[in-house]
Amino acid sequence: MKKRENLWLYVQFYALLLAAVIAGMLGGIVFERWQAFASRAPIEVGDFSETISLLHLDSIENGILKGKLEGREARIVVRDAQEVYSIFPGEFEFSLTEILPNLKNIPAPSGSAFVVSKQGKYYYPLDAPEAALITVKNRAFFRSAEAAEQAGFVRKQK
């Protein structure tokens, strides 16, 4: 019985030693990567070296992202590298719904800021997640919260 207890103590000791070695190695790897990251020189605005491309995002109009790329080719990685889009130097345009299919876009009349369901009692900002759930045929738009409230709608409280 004593030999069995001693054997169990040795197993526990070596398991603890192995865990300490693994923790030390992982800690060293994390520290090394942190140190490499922390020692990099910061990128300054206006740093147009050949190794760094500069992406100017100018506007989003009707679901189209517009901008300009200075430098070398750049890539946009979407959905954990399932899709990769290349951007070449010069001006570019991308459909946001093409590269971000989960993006909810509510087409609204110019100047509209709020949407309601004709069947409901609440109004929502156009970018609210609930606004995207309103069916197209039931949507009505308002330029201001006051206009929606005057029509009898109330703001949905979270």
ZIGI-V299917 format. One record per residue. SS is DSSP state (@ for helix, = for strand, . for the rest). OMEGA is omega as a letter, one per 40 degrees, with the letter a starting at -180 (* if undefined). Layout:
ss,omega
SS,OMEGA
SS,OMEGA
This chain:
ss,omega
.,a
@,i
@,a
@,i
@,i
@,i
@,i
@,i
@,i
@,i
@,i
@,i
@,a
@,i
@,i
@,i
@,i
@,i
@,i
@,i
@,i
@,i
@,i
@,i
@,i
@,i
@,i
@,i
@,i
@,a
@,i
@,i
@,i
@,a
@,i
@,i
@,a
@,a
.,i
.,i
.,i
.,i
.,a
.,i
.,a
.,i
.,a
.,i
.,a
.,a
.,a
.,i
.,a
=,a
=,i
=,i
=,a
=,a
=,i
=,a
=,i
.,i
.,i
=,i
=,a
=,i
=,a
=,i
=,i
=,a
.,a
.,i
.,i
=,i
=,i
=,i
=,a
=,i
.,i
.,i
.,i
.,i
=,i
=,i
=,i
=,i
=,a
.,a
.,a
=,a
=,i
=,i
=,i
=,i
=,a
@,a
@,i
@,a
@,i
.,a
.,i
.,i
.,i
.,a
.,a
.,i
.,a
.,i
.,a
.,i
.,i
.,i
.,a
=,i
=,i
=,i
=,i
.,a
.,a
.,a
.,a
=,i
=,a
=,i
=,a
.,a
.,i
.,i
.,a
.,a
@,a
@,a
@,a
.,a
.,a
@,a
@,a
@,a
=,i
=,a
=,i
=,i
.,a
.,i
@,a
@,i
@,i
@,i
@,i
@,i
.,i
.,i
.,i
=,a
=,i
.,i
.,a
.,*
